[in-house]
Amino acid sequence: MKTFLKYTLASIVGVIIAFFIGIFIFFGVVGSIVSSSKDKTVKIKPNTILHIKLDKKIVDRASNNPMENFNFQAFKTENNLGLNDILQNIEAAKTDENIKGIYLDLTVINAGIASIEEIRNALLDFKKSNKFIVSYADYYTQSSYYLATVADTIYLNPEGIIELKGLHAELMFFKGALKKLDVEPQIIRHGKFKSAVEPFMLDKMSEANREQYNAFMGSIWDKFLKGISEQRNISIEDLTKYADNLSIRNPKSALKYKIIDGIRYKDEIISELKDRVNIKQNKKLKLISISKYKNVPKKPKHKHLVKNKIAIIYASGEINMGKGSDKTIGSEKLSSTIRKARLDSTIKAVVLRVNSPGGSALASEIIWREVCLTKKVKPVIASMGDVAASGGYYISCAADTIVASPNTITGSIGVFGLLWNGEKFLKNKLGITVDRVKTNKYADLGSMTRRMTAAERDIIQTSVEDIYDTFISHVAEGRNMTKEKVDEIGQGRVWSGENAKKIGLVDVFGGLNKAVEIAVEKANLEKYRIVSLPKQVDPFTQIMKQLQGDVATSIIRNKLGSEYKYYERIQELTRINGCQARMPFDIDIH
């Protein structure tokens, strides 16, 4: 008996010790991850070149979640940059005496077309400093080449590829797959262009959808050609001819038609950069990445802490009810953030940075209301990113001024409802039948196990029409138009920023910096500082949240890589609930 108790007690003590050791190791690992994610001050030496490599996905504001881009092999967080960081650092490099020029390394670029436009404009402004910009790539996509054209010199690998062929977009349709599965999409919509539901009811694009695609893609392509023409001194007619004939097939043809300035290997580029900054060839070239350069101490604009503030409120992702996340807009969190900015007397103006395809109509209405209330007491400027459409436009339309890139995708003023009928799927594919009991006639309205009745469809159609009427009324009020005019340009139609300005949906071309300039002017400020909202959660809390469930998402994202977007879109479908003010599609233009 004594032996039994001895071993039992030893086992219990062993378990307790192992538990505490495990806790110690766990917090040690968490501490290590948090420590690796913290920004460390970087010192910069004279004759340094800013190395801009845009191979990670560029978002408006990078998450401070250390687990989001954690490399388990290297056991460190791979720093992710937001567009705000990129723009601020290009601006800082312009006046930094230690930065002699910029090296654009553009083999891979992962950004939306409006974000590329903002970076391009920042680089054009940088050139006013008379510092050099050199671009090199093994492979130029059309987007990366458009960005590269701001450079003084463009180089391409001798065996590299450069694209100049025009834009194309592909839409996937699920009508046939749903038919085979015996799943019926029940669709209610308003607007002939509100084609969000077309993939579920058609097997090809409608003429109205094709019309809007041709219009906004043509507008974006024209902007590309104009920008390239201005910087490369090649006529738009010649560029169009090169694209139509696919004349740019290899580096030699690119050089022949003056699309590039030289054919070089990377070591030759490094050698040229050394010459540009007067470094001997046997010495190491001093390059600093933009992720490290953001940690270089910058000279403060003012000697003392400035009280007056401009708040940049970031609204990125699909619009849903609730708190949302770093990648989605939650009505509760965003409306609360706008409300706090309104009540904060030190915040003199608000820039609402919108990058959203829309989502829940009700969530959009809640956010819109807070924008309206804020507008009554201080200037509100909407800054549109890559996409600010449908619900994204809904929450922007009340702003005093709307700023967008010519390449922004916007509009899509329309509403739809989508309910699924899986009755035949359950019965024919799985052998499951459903019976029901209800206390009232419409108690099971919206059930996925039966088809809607004609009366139920009429009820939902009325709801969609009412929400659409509210939507266009808000736009008419915010944009000083008649409802009839908004309805004419609405109908769910998608517009490029270029076309949106012509029809009055946008006021000014520009990016986030332009929106801040307008906010400062309207608030009549001489001295101010920028605050970014909503406040980001500290890294430790982010990790704890990750361990509570988000870790599965991180694993899936890491495994799927660039294909994760398709998984994300399927997840978005499962979250559709109620009437939606959402973009008709997720746009991939190549």
DOKEGU-12182 format. One record per residue (C-alpha): x, y, z. Coordinates in steps of 0.05 Angstrom, whole numbers, padded with zeros to 5 digits, always signed. Layout:
<recs>
XYZ ...
</recs>
This chain:
<recs>
+00000+00000+00000 +00057+00047+00017 +00089+00032-00050 +00023+00047-00086 +00015+00114-00050 +00088+00131-00063 +00081+00120-00138 +00013+00154-00141 +00041+00215-00104 +00102+00216-00150 +00057+00214-00211 +00014+00271-00186 +00076+00313-00170 +00105+00296-00239 +00041+00318-00274 +00040+00383-00234 +00113+00397-00250 +00102+00381-00324 +00041+00427-00325 +00081+00486-00298 +00139+00472-00344 +00090+00470-00402 +00061+00537-00379 +00131+00566-00374 +00150+00541-00443 +00084+00566-00472 +00093+00637-00446 +00166+00635-00467 +00145+00618-00539 +00091+00672-00538 +00140+00722-00511 +00189+00704-00565 +00136+00713-00619 +00114+00780-00591 +00186+00803-00584 +00202+00783-00657 +00142+00824-00681 +00162+00888-00644 +00193+00944-00685 +00266+00955-00669 +00299+01022-00681 +00343+01021-00743 +00402+01067-00757 +00414+01087-00829 +00481+01102-00860 +00499+01153-00913 +00494+01133-00987 +00438+01083-00973 +00387+01062-01026 +00314+01048-01008 +00297+00978-01033 +00223+00973-01049 +00200+00901-01058 +00124+00892-01060 +00120+00816-01057 +00073+00813-00997 -00001+00830-01002 -00010+00905-00993 -00069+00926-00950 -00089+00995-00928 -00064+00984-00858 -00023+00923-00838 -00046+00880-00780 -00002+00879-00717 -00021+00806-00706 +00047+00770-00701 +00015+00703-00718 -00015+00726-00784 +00051+00722-00822 +00091+00680-00774 +00144+00636-00806 +00148+00573-00764 +00211+00549-00800 +00250+00612-00785 +00209+00623-00721 +00198+00696-00733 +00144+00743-00758 +00152+00766-00830 +00136+00839-00828 +00076+00860-00869 +00070+00931-00895 +00007+00972-00903 -00003+01022-00959 +00000+01077-00906 +00071+01054-00886 +00094+01052-00958 +00069+01122-00974 +00097+01152-00910 +00165+01122-00922 +00171+01143-00994 +00153+01214-00971 +00206+01210-00915 +00259+01184-00964 +00248+01245-01008 +00280+01291-00956 +00326+01240-00921 +00398+01260-00937 +00421+01189-00925 +00375+01161-00979 +00406+01172-01048 +00354+01137-01090 +00303+01081-01096 +00313+01011-01124 +00246+00981-01148 +00250+00905-01145 +00185+00887-01181 +00189+00814-01201 +00129+00802-01155 +00077+00854-01138 +00016+00838-01096 -00029+00899-01096 -00095+00925-01124 -00094+00972-01183 -00115+01033-01143 -00062+01018-01090 -00010+01014-01146 -00035+01082-01171 -00024+01113-01102 +00046+01084-01096 +00062+01107-01167 +00039+01178-01151 +00082+01178-01088 +00143+01157-01130 +00128+01212-01181 +00129+01261-01123 +00194+01230-01098 +00227+01245-01165 +00220+01320-01151 +00278+01311-01103 +00323+01295-01163 +00342+01229-01132 +00344+01169-01178 +00295+01111-01185 +00319+01047-01218 +00272+00989-01233 +00292+00917-01246 +00252+00852-01252 +00259+00781-01278 +00186+00786-01299 +00142+00847-01308 +00067+00839-01304 +00025+00895-01333 +00012+00923-01264 +00085+00920-01243 +00108+00950-01309 +00057+01007-01300 +00089+01021-01233 +00160+01014-01261 +00148+01067-01314 +00161+01121-01262 +00233+01099-01258 +00290+01137-01292 +00315+01070-01319 +00278+01004-01329 +00318+00939-01334 +00296+00868-01350 +00331+00801-01341 +00360+00775-01408 +00313+00715-01405 +00256+00753-01372 +00185+00767-01394 +00145+00831-01398 +00070+00834-01409 +00035+00885-01452 -00027+00853-01480 -00089+00887-01450 -00133+00870-01391 -00178+00810-01384 -00225+00784-01330 -00257+00717-01320 -00322+00701-01283 -00341+00633-01257 -00413+00609-01262 -00444+00556-01217 -00512+00545-01248 -00494+00477-01276 -00461+00453-01212 -00521+00475-01170 -00568+00439-01218 -00528+00374-01211 -00531+00382-01135 -00606+00397-01137 -00594+00462-01100 -00639+00520-01121 -00617+00592-01112 -00677+00637-01097 -00658+00706-01121 -00690+00774-01109 -00654+00836-01136 -00663+00907-01159 -00625+00937-01218 -00608+00907-01285 -00534+00913-01270 -00538+00881-01200 -00504+00818-01224 -00480+00791-01158 -00528+00733-01166 -00514+00719-01240 -00464+00664-01226 -00520+00624-01192 -00574+00635-01245 -00536+00639-01312 -00481+00601-01347 -00450+00663-01380 -00450+00739-01372 -00513+00778-01386 -00507+00834-01437 -00516+00886-01382 -00459+00855-01342 -00415+00851-01403 -00430+00924-01418 -00407+00947-01349 -00345+00903-01351 -00325+00932-01418 -00336+01003-01392 -00296+01000-01328 -00241+00955-01355 -00234+01001-01415 -00228+01061-01369 -00174+01027-01327 -00135+01005-01389 -00139+01076-01418 -00109+01102-01352 -00053+01051-01357 -00037+01070-01428 -00038+01145-01412 +00009+01136-01353 +00058+01093-01392 +00055+01141-01451 +00071+01202-01409 +00131+01170-01374 +00160+01131-01433 +00145+01181-01487 +00110+01129-01530 +00044+01147-01563 -00020+01113-01539 -00032+01091-01611 +00035+01054-01613 +00023+01022-01545 -00045+00998-01568 -00014+00970-01631 +00040+00933-01590 -00014+00903-01546 -00060+00883-01604 -00002+00850-01643 +00031+00822-01580 +00095+00856-01604 +00129+00854-01536 +00148+00780-01534 +00218+00781-01504 +00270+00829-01475 +00298+00845-01544 +00231+00867-01571 +00218+00907-01507 +00284+00943-01517 +00271+00954-01591 +00204+00988-01578 +00233+01029-01519 +00189+00994-01468 +00252+00983-01427 +00320+01017-01424 +00366+00957-01417 +00375+00882-01411 +00415+00864-01349 +00428+00810-01299 +00417+00827-01226 +00491+00830-01209 +00499+00883-01264 +00443+00923-01231 +00478+00919-01164 +00542+00943-01198 +00507+01002-01230 +00474+01021-01164 +00543+01022-01131 +00568+01069-01184 +00507+01115-01173 +00523+01123-01099 +00600+01124-01108 +00613+01058-01073 +00673+01017-01094 +00655+00952-01130 +00689+00910-01077 +00646+00941-01022 +00576+00920-01002 +00518+00960-01028 +00478+00993-00973 +00405+00975-00985 +00349+00984-00934 +00282+00950-00943 +00219+00992-00935 +00199+00948-00876 +00263+00966-00839 +00263+01039-00862 +00197+01051-00826 +00236+01039-00761 +00287+01092-00776 +00273+01151-00729 +00243+01208-00769 +00251+01282-00754 +00187+01307-00720 +00148+01359-00759 +00137+01399-00696 +00179+01412-00634 +00123+01396-00586 +00066+01346-00585 +00010+01376-00626 -00060+01373-00596 -00102+01377-00659 -00111+01312-00696 -00136+01284-00762 -00165+01215-00752 -00157+01164-00808 -00210+01111-00796 -00197+01047-00835 -00257+01009-00862 -00230+00948-00899 -00265+00884-00920 -00335+00857-00925 -00388+00894-00884 -00423+00852-00832 -00462+00861-00768 -00424+00856-00703 -00352+00873-00684 -00317+00848-00747 -00242+00834-00750 -00177+00860-00781 -00202+00835-00848 -00277+00852-00844 -00318+00913-00825 -00364+00903-00765 -00422+00952-00758 -00414+00955-00682 -00339+00967-00681 -00335+01017-00739 -00396+01058-00718 -00368+01061-00647 -00301+01084-00674 -00333+01140-00716 -00375+01160-00655 -00314+01166-00610 -00279+01208-00664 -00340+01254-00667 -00340+01264-00591 -00265+01274-00586 -00254+01349-00587 -00180+01341-00606 -00199+01307-00671 -00215+01363-00719 -00231+01322-00782 -00242+01250-00802 -00215+01213-00863 -00256+01150-00874 -00212+01103-00914 -00258+01053-00949 -00235+00990-00983 -00297+00947-00986 -00341+00910-01036 -00400+00920-00989 -00441+00869-00951 -00500+00874-00903 -00548+00931-00921 -00568+00939-00848 -00495+00942-00825 -00482+00994-00879 -00541+01036-00855 -00516+01035-00783 -00447+01060-00804 -00477+01111-00852 -00517+01142-00794 -00453+01154-00754 -00419+01186-00814 -00479+01234-00821 -00476+01253-00747 -00401+01265-00750 -00408+01307-00813 -00451+01356-00775 -00396+01374-00726 -00331+01365-00765 -00307+01352-00836 -00311+01280-00861 -00272+01260-00923 -00281+01192-00956 -00218+01163-00986 -00231+01103-01032 -00180+01048-01041 -00181+00992-01092 -00256+00979-01083 -00310+01021-01050 -00373+00995-01081 -00445+00979-01061 -00443+00979-00984 -00374+01010-00990 -00405+01068-01028 -00465+01069-00980 -00420+01086-00921 -00381+01137-00962 -00436+01177-00996 -00451+01223-00938 -00379+01250-00935 -00365+01323-00949 -00315+01303-01003 -00303+01236-01037 -00232+01223-01061 -00217+01163-01106 -00165+01137-01154 -00184+01136-01228 -00174+01060-01221 -00219+01052-01160 -00278+01005-01170 -00340+01039-01142 -00415+01050-01152 -00455+00985-01152 -00513+01022-01121 -00562+00964-01115 -00591+00912-01069 -00603+00837-01074 -00628+00779-01031 -00606+00707-01038 -00639+00647-01005 -00622+00574-01017 -00671+00517-01027 -00637+00451-01010 -00700+00409-01007 -00684+00366-01068 -00611+00361-01049 -00628+00332-00982 -00680+00284-01011 -00647+00262-01076 -00574+00262-01055 -00577+00244-00981 -00645+00212-00973 -00666+00263-00921 -00736+00292-00917 -00760+00349-00874 -00828+00360-00843 -00849+00421-00804 -00896+00450-00752 -00909+00524-00746 -00953+00570-00705 -00961+00624-00758 -00964+00628-00834 -00895+00658-00844 -00859+00628-00784 -00811+00589-00829 -00798+00644-00879 -00727+00637-00903 -00722+00563-00890 -00669+00528-00932 -00709+00463-00935 -00766+00486-00980 -00781+00532-01038 -00809+00602-01026 -00882+00615-01041 -00903+00670-01089 -00928+00711-01030 -00862+00703-00993 -00823+00724-01055 -00867+00787-01060 -00852+00804-00987 -00777+00798-00997 -00780+00835-01064 -00816+00893-01028 -00761+00893-00975 -00707+00896-01029 -00743+00953-01064 -00750+00991-00998 -00676+00984-00982 -00657+01005-01052 -00701+01067-01045 -00667+01083-00979 -00599+01073-01012 -00611+01120-01070 -00643+01171-01023 -00580+01172-00982 -00537+01180-01044 -00582+01235-01072 -00577+01273-01006 -00502+01264-00998 -00485+01279-01071 -00537+01335-01081 -00573+01297-01137 -00644+01278-01150 -00666+01207-01134 -00683+01198-01208 -00612+01216-01228 -00582+01168-01177 -00629+01113-01200 -00607+01125-01272 -00533+01116-01255 -00548+01064-01201 -00585+01000-01219 -00526+00962-01189 -00477+00986-01243 -00403+00985-01227 -00360+01044-01247 -00286+01060-01249 -00264+01120-01209 -00251+01156-01275 -00323+01148-01298 -00351+01157-01228 -00323+01228-01225 -00356+01245-01292 -00425+01225-01266 -00417+01258-01197 -00405+01198-01152 -00333+01222-01137 -00307+01292-01126 -00231+01289-01131 -00178+01243-01158 -00125+01223-01108 -00105+01176-01053 -00101+01176-00978 -00051+01234-00977 -00097+01277-01019 -00156+01262-00973 -00114+01284-00912 -00095+01349-00948 -00169+01364-00960 -00187+01347-00888 -00132+01395-00863 -00157+01450-00908 -00230+01441-00888 -00212+01439-00814 -00168+01502-00824 -00108+01471-00789 -00035+01493-00791 -00007+01442-00743 -00036+01372-00734 -00018+01300-00725 -00048+01236-00754 -00081+01183-00712 -00102+01116-00742 -00166+01084-00719 -00194+01035-00697 -00138+01024-00647 -00104+00957-00660 -00103+00904-00607 -00035+00891-00575 +00004+00831-00602 -00004+00788-00539 -00080+00794-00541 -00078+00779-00615 -00040+00714-00601 -00090+00693-00547 -00147+00705-00596 -00110+00664-00647 -00105+00606-00599 -00179+00611-00585 -00197+00593-00657 -00166+00638-00709 -00105+00592-00713 -00143+00545-00759 -00152+00602-00809 -00078+00618-00807 -00060+00546-00821 -00109+00543-00880 -00082+00609-00907 -00010+00585-00903 -00027+00519-00937 -00069+00548-00993 -00024+00608-01007 -00049+00650-01065 -00109+00603-01074 -00135+00622-01005 -00178+00676-01037 -00224+00622-01066 -00234+00590-00998 -00248+00661-00970 -00302+00673-01023 -00337+00608-01005 -00336+00629-00932 -00366+00697-00952 -00425+00661-00985 -00441+00625-00920 -00444+00691-00884 -00495+00723-00930 -00556+00737-00888 -00613+00784-00904 -00612+00837-00959 -00543+00854-00986 -00513+00917-01014 -00452+00882-01043 -00408+00883-01104 -00433+00837-01159 -00367+00799-01161 -00297+00796-01135 -00256+00827-01190 -00191+00795-01214 -00163+00834-01272 -00100+00810-01307 
</recs>
